[in-house]
Amino acid sequence: MKLCCTLAIAVICCGCAQEHKPSGSEIIHSADAAWRRGDFLSAAAAYEQASNAAPQAPEPLYDLALAYYRDKLYDLTRQYLDRVQPSATGELRVRCLLLRGNAEYRLAMQQQLEERVRGLERALHLYREAAEVPGSPLNEIARYNVEVVKLKLPASHPQGQGSQPAFEVDETSAEDIAFRTKMAPKDQSQTQKPASQDRDW
């Protein structure tokens, strides 16, 4: 018998007069489907529901923050990363640092000079922290982002290399890579990892 469970808390749908609550895997499947469609707000709602169902698991919160980032809701991205970062370890911690750095960078670039510099300094700190995690495949991206931020800082800033950057931010350093690889199988043991494995965060 096929159940018609949705993201609602409970539905009566198969004629048996019983309420069916979607399982965690059904919620994640629905969120991932919304992500693939580019419906990031629906994906965020589902990831939030998954997070509420498993409050100890940091991954749904990270996915939620990433969905808001894809929708350019950078303040919400920061808000949810603040919740996930204290419990994130290993590679997830590095991803959180990089995504938070990206959110700070994007918000800074929308500000006037003084506030922009403060935001870029926050992004620079986060990227440097991510670059210092030993053995992470994301170190190269973090170091690249450090150099991009330094180019965006005014020449008078101690870290600045000039107000005219030699190049613009490589969009694949953040959201495009995350978008491409977000739907990669979660069980990497059964699939071959792509050669560029993570430039995804």
C-alpha positions as protocol buffer text, in pm:
chain_id: "A"
residue {
  index: 1
  type: MET
  ca { x: 0 y: 0 z: 0 }
}
residue {
  index: 2
  type: LYS
  ca { x: 142 y: 338 z: -98 }
}
residue {
  index: 3
  type: LEU
  ca { x: 127 y: 606 z: 169 }
}
residue {
  index: 4
  type: CYS
  ca { x: 83 y: 966 z: 62 }
}
residue {
  index: 5
  type: CYS
  ca { x: 286 y: 1123 z: 339 }
}
residue {
  index: 6
  type: THR
  ca { x: 386 y: 1483 z: 300 }
}
residue {
  index: 7
  type: LEU
  ca { x: 583 y: 1731 z: 504 }
}
residue {
  index: 8
  type: ALA
  ca { x: 279 y: 1802 z: 721 }
}
residue {
  index: 9
  type: ILE
  ca { x: 311 y: 1685 z: 1078 }
}
residue {
  index: 10
  type: ALA
  ca { x: 50 y: 1416 z: 1024 }
}
residue {
  index: 11
  type: VAL
  ca { x: -191 y: 1328 z: 747 }
}
residue {
  index: 12
  type: ILE
  ca { x: -472 y: 1082 z: 697 }
}
residue {
  index: 13
  type: CYS
  ca { x: -423 y: 962 z: 346 }
}
residue {
  index: 14
  type: CYS
  ca { x: -462 y: 592 z: 276 }
}
residue {
  index: 15
  type: GLY
  ca { x: -818 y: 535 z: 389 }
}
residue {
  index: 16
  type: CYS
  ca { x: -718 y: 354 z: 707 }
}
residue {
  index: 17
  type: ALA
  ca { x: -819 y: 647 z: 932 }
}
residue {
  index: 18
  type: GLN
  ca { x: -478 y: 647 z: 1100 }
}
residue {
  index: 19
  type: GLU
  ca { x: -238 y: 937 z: 1106 }
}
residue {
  index: 20
  type: HIS
  ca { x: 91 y: 879 z: 927 }
}
residue {
  index: 21
  type: LYS
  ca { x: 392 y: 1088 z: 1026 }
}
residue {
  index: 22
  type: PRO
  ca { x: 666 y: 1107 z: 766 }
}
residue {
  index: 23
  type: SER
  ca { x: 987 y: 937 z: 868 }
}
residue {
  index: 24
  type: GLY
  ca { x: 1313 y: 1128 z: 891 }
}
residue {
  index: 25
  type: SER
  ca { x: 1429 y: 974 z: 564 }
}
residue {
  index: 26
  type: GLU
  ca { x: 1104 y: 1079 z: 392 }
}
residue {
  index: 27
  type: ILE
  ca { x: 1152 y: 1434 z: 514 }
}
residue {
  index: 28
  type: ILE
  ca { x: 1513 y: 1443 z: 391 }
}
residue {
  index: 29
  type: HIS
  ca { x: 1407 y: 1287 z: 59 }
}
residue {
  index: 30
  type: SER
  ca { x: 1144 y: 1558 z: 16 }
}
residue {
  index: 31
  type: ALA
  ca { x: 1396 y: 1829 z: 110 }
}
residue {
  index: 32
  type: ASP
  ca { x: 1651 y: 1693 z: -135 }
}
residue {
  index: 33
  type: ALA
  ca { x: 1387 y: 1682 z: -412 }
}
residue {
  index: 34
  type: ALA
  ca { x: 1300 y: 2047 z: -346 }
}
residue {
  index: 35
  type: TRP
  ca { x: 1672 y: 2132 z: -354 }
}
residue {
  index: 36
  type: ARG
  ca { x: 1715 y: 1965 z: -693 }
}
residue {
  index: 37
  type: ARG
  ca { x: 1421 y: 2168 z: -827 }
}
residue {
  index: 38
  type: GLY
  ca { x: 1588 y: 2486 z: -704 }
}
residue {
  index: 39
  type: ASP
  ca { x: 1307 y: 2545 z: -453 }
}
residue {
  index: 40
  type: PHE
  ca { x: 1541 y: 2633 z: -170 }
}
residue {
  index: 41
  type: LEU
  ca { x: 1277 y: 2777 z: 63 }
}
residue {
  index: 42
  type: SER
  ca { x: 1078 y: 2451 z: 50 }
}
residue {
  index: 43
  type: ALA
  ca { x: 1400 y: 2260 z: 103 }
}
residue {
  index: 44
  type: ALA
  ca { x: 1481 y: 2482 z: 401 }
}
residue {
  index: 45
  type: ALA
  ca { x: 1138 y: 2417 z: 555 }
}
residue {
  index: 46
  type: ALA
  ca { x: 1190 y: 2042 z: 520 }
}
residue {
  index: 47
  type: TYR
  ca { x: 1544 y: 2053 z: 658 }
}
residue {
  index: 48
  type: GLU
  ca { x: 1412 y: 2250 z: 954 }
}
residue {
  index: 49
  type: GLN
  ca { x: 1150 y: 1981 z: 1013 }
}
residue {
  index: 50
  type: ALA
  ca { x: 1423 y: 1716 z: 991 }
}
residue {
  index: 51
  type: SER
  ca { x: 1631 y: 1913 z: 1239 }
}
residue {
  index: 52
  type: ASN
  ca { x: 1339 y: 1935 z: 1481 }
}
residue {
  index: 53
  type: ALA
  ca { x: 1288 y: 1559 z: 1449 }
}
residue {
  index: 54
  type: ALA
  ca { x: 1656 y: 1493 z: 1527 }
}
residue {
  index: 55
  type: PRO
  ca { x: 1779 y: 1792 z: 1732 }
}
residue {
  index: 56
  type: GLN
  ca { x: 2113 y: 1627 z: 1810 }
}
residue {
  index: 57
  type: ALA
  ca { x: 2204 y: 1585 z: 1441 }
}
residue {
  index: 58
  type: PRO
  ca { x: 2393 y: 1887 z: 1304 }
}
residue {
  index: 59
  type: GLU
  ca { x: 2367 y: 1793 z: 933 }
}
residue {
  index: 60
  type: PRO
  ca { x: 2005 y: 1905 z: 876 }
}
residue {
  index: 61
  type: LEU
  ca { x: 2088 y: 2244 z: 1030 }
}
residue {
  index: 62
  type: TYR
  ca { x: 2385 y: 2280 z: 798 }
}
residue {
  index: 63
  type: ASP
  ca { x: 2166 y: 2183 z: 500 }
}
residue {
  index: 64
  type: LEU
  ca { x: 1911 y: 2438 z: 619 }
}
residue {
  index: 65
  type: ALA
  ca { x: 2176 y: 2711 z: 636 }
}
residue {
  index: 66
  type: LEU
  ca { x: 2303 y: 2614 z: 290 }
}
residue {
  index: 67
  type: ALA
  ca { x: 1949 y: 2629 z: 146 }
}
residue {
  index: 68
  type: TYR
  ca { x: 1906 y: 2981 z: 283 }
}
residue {
  index: 69
  type: TYR
  ca { x: 2246 y: 3075 z: 142 }
}
residue {
  index: 70
  type: ARG
  ca { x: 2139 y: 2952 z: -202 }
}
residue {
  index: 71
  type: ASP
  ca { x: 1834 y: 3177 z: -172 }
}
residue {
  index: 72
  type: LYS
  ca { x: 2061 y: 3470 z: -78 }
}
residue {
  index: 73
  type: LEU
  ca { x: 1915 y: 3496 z: 272 }
}
residue {
  index: 74
  type: TYR
  ca { x: 2252 y: 3550 z: 434 }
}
residue {
  index: 75
  type: ASP
  ca { x: 2127 y: 3662 z: 776 }
}
residue {
  index: 76
  type: LEU
  ca { x: 1927 y: 3340 z: 809 }
}
residue {
  index: 77
  type: THR
  ca { x: 2232 y: 3147 z: 693 }
}
residue {
  index: 78
  type: ARG
  ca { x: 2433 y: 3298 z: 981 }
}
residue {
  index: 79
  type: GLN
  ca { x: 2153 y: 3234 z: 1229 }
}
residue {
  index: 80
  type: TYR
  ca { x: 2139 y: 2861 z: 1156 }
}
residue {
  index: 81
  type: LEU
  ca { x: 2514 y: 2823 z: 1132 }
}
residue {
  index: 82
  type: ASP
  ca { x: 2533 y: 2972 z: 1482 }
}
residue {
  index: 83
  type: ARG
  ca { x: 2319 y: 2680 z: 1596 }
}
residue {
  index: 84
  type: VAL
  ca { x: 2511 y: 2407 z: 1415 }
}
residue {
  index: 85
  type: GLN
  ca { x: 2872 y: 2523 z: 1462 }
}
residue {
  index: 86
  type: PRO
  ca { x: 2906 y: 2438 z: 1834 }
}
residue {
  index: 87
  type: SER
  ca { x: 2828 y: 2070 z: 1767 }
}
residue {
  index: 88
  type: ALA
  ca { x: 2993 y: 2039 z: 1424 }
}
residue {
  index: 89
  type: THR
  ca { x: 3316 y: 1841 z: 1408 }
}
residue {
  index: 90
  type: GLY
  ca { x: 3555 y: 1726 z: 1139 }
}
residue {
  index: 91
  type: GLU
  ca { x: 3469 y: 1810 z: 781 }
}
residue {
  index: 92
  type: LEU
  ca { x: 3128 y: 1948 z: 875 }
}
residue {
  index: 93
  type: ARG
  ca { x: 3300 y: 2206 z: 1097 }
}
residue {
  index: 94
  type: VAL
  ca { x: 3516 y: 2316 z: 803 }
}
residue {
  index: 95
  type: ARG
  ca { x: 3209 y: 2342 z: 580 }
}
residue {
  index: 96
  type: CYS
  ca { x: 3035 y: 2555 z: 843 }
}
residue {
  index: 97
  type: LEU
  ca { x: 3335 y: 2788 z: 868 }
}
residue {
  index: 98
  type: LEU
  ca { x: 3352 y: 2828 z: 491 }
}
residue {
  index: 99
  type: LEU
  ca { x: 2979 y: 2883 z: 451 }
}
residue {
  index: 100
  type: ARG
  ca { x: 2977 y: 3134 z: 736 }
}
residue {
  index: 101
  type: GLY
  ca { x: 3273 y: 3310 z: 576 }
}
residue {
  index: 102
  type: ASN
  ca { x: 3084 y: 3326 z: 247 }
}
residue {
  index: 103
  type: ALA
  ca { x: 2776 y: 3468 z: 417 }
}
residue {
  index: 104
  type: GLU
  ca { x: 2989 y: 3733 z: 590 }
}
residue {
  index: 105
  type: TYR
  ca { x: 3159 y: 3813 z: 259 }
}
residue {
  index: 106
  type: ARG
  ca { x: 2829 y: 3851 z: 71 }
}
residue {
  index: 107
  type: LEU
  ca { x: 2680 y: 4070 z: 343 }
}
residue {
  index: 108
  type: ALA
  ca { x: 2997 y: 4282 z: 363 }
}
residue {
  index: 109
  type: MET
  ca { x: 2995 y: 4349 z: -10 }
}
residue {
  index: 110
  type: GLN
  ca { x: 2648 y: 4506 z: 28 }
}
residue {
  index: 111
  type: GLN
  ca { x: 2773 y: 4762 z: 285 }
}
residue {
  index: 112
  type: GLN
  ca { x: 2946 y: 5097 z: 278 }
}
residue {
  index: 113
  type: LEU
  ca { x: 3323 y: 5100 z: 321 }
}
residue {
  index: 114
  type: GLU
  ca { x: 3360 y: 5099 z: 700 }
}
residue {
  index: 115
  type: GLU
  ca { x: 3104 y: 4823 z: 761 }
}
residue {
  index: 116
  type: ARG
  ca { x: 3233 y: 4638 z: 453 }
}
residue {
  index: 117
  type: VAL
  ca { x: 3583 y: 4625 z: 600 }
}
residue {
  index: 118
  type: ARG
  ca { x: 3450 y: 4486 z: 929 }
}
residue {
  index: 119
  type: GLY
  ca { x: 3253 y: 4218 z: 744 }
}
residue {
  index: 120
  type: LEU
  ca { x: 3552 y: 4127 z: 529 }
}
residue {
  index: 121
  type: GLU
  ca { x: 3766 y: 4096 z: 842 }
}
residue {
  index: 122
  type: ARG
  ca { x: 3512 y: 3850 z: 986 }
}
residue {
  index: 123
  type: ALA
  ca { x: 3515 y: 3650 z: 661 }
}
residue {
  index: 124
  type: LEU
  ca { x: 3895 y: 3655 z: 656 }
}
residue {
  index: 125
  type: HIS
  ca { x: 3911 y: 3518 z: 1011 }
}
residue {
  index: 126
  type: LEU
  ca { x: 3666 y: 3236 z: 927 }
}
residue {
  index: 127
  type: TYR
  ca { x: 3850 y: 3140 z: 607 }
}
residue {
  index: 128
  type: ARG
  ca { x: 4183 y: 3134 z: 790 }
}
residue {
  index: 129
  type: GLU
  ca { x: 4038 y: 2915 z: 1063 }
}
residue {
  index: 130
  type: ALA
  ca { x: 3908 y: 2674 z: 797 }
}
residue {
  index: 131
  type: ALA
  ca { x: 4244 y: 2673 z: 619 }
}
residue {
  index: 132
  type: GLU
  ca { x: 4421 y: 2568 z: 940 }
}
residue {
  index: 133
  type: VAL
  ca { x: 4223 y: 2247 z: 990 }
}
residue {
  index: 134
  type: PRO
  ca { x: 4481 y: 1974 z: 924 }
}
residue {
  index: 135
  type: GLY
  ca { x: 4423 y: 1740 z: 633 }
}
residue {
  index: 136
  type: SER
  ca { x: 4095 y: 1888 z: 510 }
}
residue {
  index: 137
  type: PRO
  ca { x: 4037 y: 1867 z: 135 }
}
residue {
  index: 138
  type: LEU
  ca { x: 3879 y: 2212 z: 169 }
}
residue {
  index: 139
  type: ASN
  ca { x: 4201 y: 2383 z: 280 }
}
residue {
  index: 140
  type: GLU
  ca { x: 4280 y: 2492 z: -75 }
}
residue {
  index: 141
  type: ILE
  ca { x: 3942 y: 2663 z: -110 }
}
residue {
  index: 142
  type: ALA
  ca { x: 3982 y: 2835 z: 226 }
}
residue {
  index: 143
  type: ARG
  ca { x: 4327 y: 2966 z: 128 }
}
residue {
  index: 144
  type: TYR
  ca { x: 4192 y: 3086 z: -207 }
}
residue {
  index: 145
  type: ASN
  ca { x: 3910 y: 3271 z: -31 }
}
residue {
  index: 146
  type: VAL
  ca { x: 4161 y: 3434 z: 207 }
}
residue {
  index: 147
  type: GLU
  ca { x: 4342 y: 3578 z: -95 }
}
residue {
  index: 148
  type: VAL
  ca { x: 4015 y: 3698 z: -252 }
}
residue {
  index: 149
  type: VAL
  ca { x: 3917 y: 3881 z: 67 }
}
residue {
  index: 150
  type: LYS
  ca { x: 4262 y: 4038 z: 100 }
}
residue {
  index: 151
  type: LEU
  ca { x: 4222 y: 4176 z: -253 }
}
residue {
  index: 152
  type: LYS
  ca { x: 3887 y: 4328 z: -158 }
}
residue {
  index: 153
  type: LEU
  ca { x: 4026 y: 4509 z: 147 }
}
residue {
  index: 154
  type: PRO
  ca { x: 4144 y: 4868 z: 96 }
}
residue {
  index: 155
  type: ALA
  ca { x: 4516 y: 4913 z: 33 }
}
residue {
  index: 156
  type: SER
  ca { x: 4540 y: 5104 z: 363 }
}
residue {
  index: 157
  type: HIS
  ca { x: 4418 y: 4801 z: 559 }
}
residue {
  index: 158
  type: PRO
  ca { x: 4701 y: 4593 z: 719 }
}
residue {
  index: 159
  type: GLN
  ca { x: 4577 y: 4284 z: 534 }
}
residue {
  index: 160
  type: GLY
  ca { x: 4476 y: 4464 z: 217 }
}
residue {
  index: 161
  type: GLN
  ca { x: 4652 y: 4415 z: -115 }
}
residue {
  index: 162
  type: GLY
  ca { x: 4469 y: 4693 z: -292 }
}
residue {
  index: 163
  type: SER
  ca { x: 4120 y: 4815 z: -357 }
}
residue {
  index: 164
  type: GLN
  ca { x: 4125 y: 4700 z: -719 }
}
residue {
  index: 165
  type: PRO
  ca { x: 4117 y: 4321 z: -717 }
}
residue {
  index: 166
  type: ALA
  ca { x: 4309 y: 4134 z: -984 }
}
residue {
  index: 167
  type: PHE
  ca { x: 4014 y: 3898 z: -1020 }
}
residue {
  index: 168
  type: GLU
  ca { x: 3658 y: 3859 z: -905 }
}
residue {
  index: 169
  type: VAL
  ca { x: 3532 y: 3594 z: -668 }
}
residue {
  index: 170
  type: ASP
  ca { x: 3517 y: 3257 z: -832 }
}
residue {
  index: 171
  type: GLU
  ca { x: 3152 y: 3167 z: -784 }
}
residue {
  index: 172
  type: THR
  ca { x: 3246 y: 2800 z: -769 }
}
residue {
  index: 173
  type: SER
  ca { x: 3425 y: 2869 z: -443 }
}
residue {
  index: 174
  type: ALA
  ca { x: 3092 y: 2856 z: -269 }
}
residue {
  index: 175
  type: GLU
  ca { x: 2738 y: 2819 z: -385 }
}
residue {
  index: 176
  type: ASP
  ca { x: 2783 y: 2671 z: -733 }
}
residue {
  index: 177
  type: ILE
  ca { x: 3001 y: 2394 z: -599 }
}
residue {
  index: 178
  type: ALA
  ca { x: 2765 y: 2332 z: -312 }
}
residue {
  index: 179
  type: PHE
  ca { x: 2474 y: 2321 z: -553 }
}
residue {
  index: 180
  type: ARG
  ca { x: 2650 y: 2073 z: -784 }
}
residue {
  index: 181
  type: THR
  ca { x: 2750 y: 1835 z: -509 }
}
residue {
  index: 182
  type: LYS
  ca { x: 2469 y: 1874 z: -256 }
}
residue {
  index: 183
  type: MET
  ca { x: 2283 y: 1581 z: -400 }
}
residue {
  index: 184
  type: ALA
  ca { x: 2585 y: 1349 z: -413 }
}
residue {
  index: 185
  type: PRO
  ca { x: 2507 y: 1016 z: -245 }
}
residue {
  index: 186
  type: LYS
  ca { x: 2547 y: 1043 z: 130 }
}
residue {
  index: 187
  type: ASP
  ca { x: 2709 y: 698 z: 148 }
}
residue {
  index: 188
  type: GLN
  ca { x: 3037 y: 767 z: -30 }
}
residue {
  index: 189
  type: SER
  ca { x: 3157 y: 412 z: 37 }
}
residue {
  index: 190
  type: GLN
  ca { x: 2938 y: 280 z: -243 }
}
residue {
  index: 191
  type: THR
  ca { x: 3028 y: 540 z: -499 }
}
residue {
  index: 192
  type: GLN
  ca { x: 3352 y: 671 z: -634 }
}
residue {
  index: 193
  type: LYS
  ca { x: 3430 y: 1018 z: -508 }
}
residue {
  index: 194
  type: PRO
  ca { x: 3463 y: 1281 z: -777 }
}
residue {
  index: 195
  type: ALA
  ca { x: 3818 y: 1392 z: -842 }
}
residue {
  index: 196
  type: SER
  ca { x: 3751 y: 1742 z: -708 }
}
residue {
  index: 197
  type: GLN
  ca { x: 3557 y: 1597 z: -417 }
}
residue {
  index: 198
  type: ASP
  ca { x: 3509 y: 1901 z: -222 }
}
residue {
  index: 199
  type: ARG
  ca { x: 3502 y: 2215 z: -349 }
}
residue {
  index: 200
  type: ASP
  ca { x: 3149 y: 2154 z: -211 }
}
residue {
  index: 201
  type: TRP
  ca { x: 3031 y: 2336 z: 99 }
}
